[in-house]
Amino acid sequence: MGKIIIFSAPSGSGKTTIVRQLLARYPQLEFSVSATSRAPRGTERDGADYYFLTHEAFMQAVAEDKFVEWEEVYAGTCYGTLRSEMDRIWQKGHTIAFDVDVIGGLNLKRLFGGDACAIFVMPPSVEELRRRLEGRGTDAPEVIDRRVAKAEFELTKAPEFDHVVVNDRLEEAVAEVCALVEEFINC
């Protein structure tokens, strides 16, 4: 078993953008592809962005204990971390980078304790979060409303993470995260 770095945030906070920049800078980090029961959006690809499973196949994997952690994030939509994905990355000697929802991040932190560094990416405000979600142009207004409502709850979980990084200016947030990652990897 190796180290893991967990990135969690409300949808639209910029965590995926930050994770992509980190992966480009640190070859010893490798992204853990999560499984989901939802359909692909936009240009998402199976095996690269997510492992897209039918709801039935996802529940079968749960029954077979193939997940380290999983949850139903939205009604009928599940996300989870496959044991096989973690084993694949650790066999290479790499540190795993997770881009997961807030509850999944806390679950991973509880499971891996000191071998995990949990970073919460905080939006500058709920209003800015809404603006970012609307700017994506990928979700209907009612979906955005649901994501913002969920974000308000998720923001209350930030103190449970090891570090909170406010993503107001992307370059500054990336620099702060790089310093945290380097300290964790090298300790």
NORFENWO-V119037 format. One record per run of one state. SS is the DSSP state (helix for helix, strand for strand, loop for the rest). FROM is the first residue (numbers start at 0). LEN is the number of residues. If there is no record, write none. Layout:
BEGIN
SS;FROM;LEN
SS;FROM;LEN
END
This chain:
BEGIN
loop;0;3
strand;3;5
loop;8;6
helix;14;11
loop;25;3
strand;28;3
loop;31;3
strand;34;2
loop;36;9
strand;45;1
loop;46;3
strand;49;3
loop;52;2
helix;54;9
loop;63;3
strand;66;8
loop;74;2
strand;76;6
helix;82;9
loop;91;3
strand;94;6
loop;100;1
helix;101;14
strand;115;8
loop;123;2
helix;125;11
loop;136;4
helix;140;15
loop;155;2
helix;157;3
loop;160;2
strand;162;5
loop;167;2
helix;169;16
loop;185;2
END
